[in-house]
Amino acid sequence: MDSEGQEVAEFLNEAGISAFVLWYRSYPYRAPLMYLDAQRAVRYVRYHAAEYGLNPGKIALAGFSAGGNLAGVEALCFRDEPVDWPGYAPDEVDAVDGRPNALGLIYPAVSMHGDKITAVIGGRDLYEDPARREAFADRYDLRTHVLSGDAPAFLCACADDFVVPPPFLVELQQSYVKAGVSCEL
């Protein structure tokens, strides 16, 4: 299996650190389902922390590329919002805090502004409507959602990354600094 998440989880497990891999919904599913999957994963691990022998106050969320966007959006944009999805019936897991205590965003997709990925995540009809596309990109832009009290973050990318513009990561780090939240770049 070629998965950064799997390899990292195995490495952490071998080092004595509990790690889980989330297989979240993506295409053909649309936002916000993948972000709700991440929020549910944090809540699930926290809810079952005693069974796993974990400290429920030390749950981190990390991701690479699209997974970095997933982790960032869950922590910064969704925070601990209740699940609002047609037909979803909340249970006892949903009463648990869905915010991670730390973030690792490795070459994350920081912004969807001007990116055709909005057609995949939001749908073609959204992508073809400029006003809705911009509102969607604003909703999920990590740079504009960092608040005081958010989880500390580790940000990492290559200076020559042609998919995720490095200046976006610098701008995200500056948002952390402005909010007074610990962040390493």
Secondary structure by P-SEA (a helix, b strand, c coil): cccaaaaaaaaaaaacbbbbbbbccccccccaaaaaaaaaaaaaaaaacccccccccbbbbbbccaaaaaaaaacccccccccccccccccccccccccccbbbbccccccccccccccccccccccccaaaaaaaaaacccccccccccccbbbbbbcccccccaaaaaaaaaaaaaacccccc
